[in-house]
Amino acid sequence: MSHLGRRRRANHIARLVPQTMAPGHQPTTDAAWRHRPSTYVVCTEDRVMHPDLQRRFATRATRAITWRSDHGAFASHEHETVDLLHRLATASRLAPAG
C-alpha cells in the first residue's frame, strides 16, 4: 500500500485480519478460470508477488490488464477498481447466454 498516503494506509492496515494458509496448500479440483471469463490485474510495483510471476498467472485469464501499483491495488486504485468491476458486470449482463 505504498501508493497510499499515511492516513489512508493506516486505515487499511487497521482493517487487516489473519488469513488462513490452507487454500495455498490444498489441490485445486475445478479452477474457475478454466471455464469462466476472468480478468487478472498485473501490479507492476508489487513487492509481495513479483510482476513476472503475475504475468505468468495472467496468461491463464481471459484478459489481463496492467496497473502501475503495489500489492494493494484495489486500495490505491479505488476508482479504477470500481470502473473495472462495473465494466465486467455490465459486459456479463449484456453477453448472450450460452
JOPE-V346812 format. One record per pair of residues at least 12 apart in sequence whose C-alpha atoms are under 7 Angstrom apart, sorted by the first residue. I is the first residue (numbers start at 1). GAP is how many residues later the second one is. If there is no record, write none. Layout:
[[I:GAP] [I:GAP]]
//
This chain:
[[1:69] [1:70] [1:71] [1:75] [2:68] [3:67] [3:73] [4:72] [33:27] [33:28] [37:25] [38:23] [38:24] [38:25] [39:22] [39:23] [39:24] [39:25] [40:18] [40:21] [40:23] [40:24] [40:25] [41:23] [41:24] [41:25] [41:26] [42:12] [42:13] [42:23] [42:24] [42:25] [43:23] [43:24] [43:25] [43:26] [43:27] [43:28] [43:30] [44:23] [44:24] [44:25] [44:26] [45:23] [45:24] [45:25] [46:23] [46:24] [46:25] [47:23] [47:24] [48:23]]
//
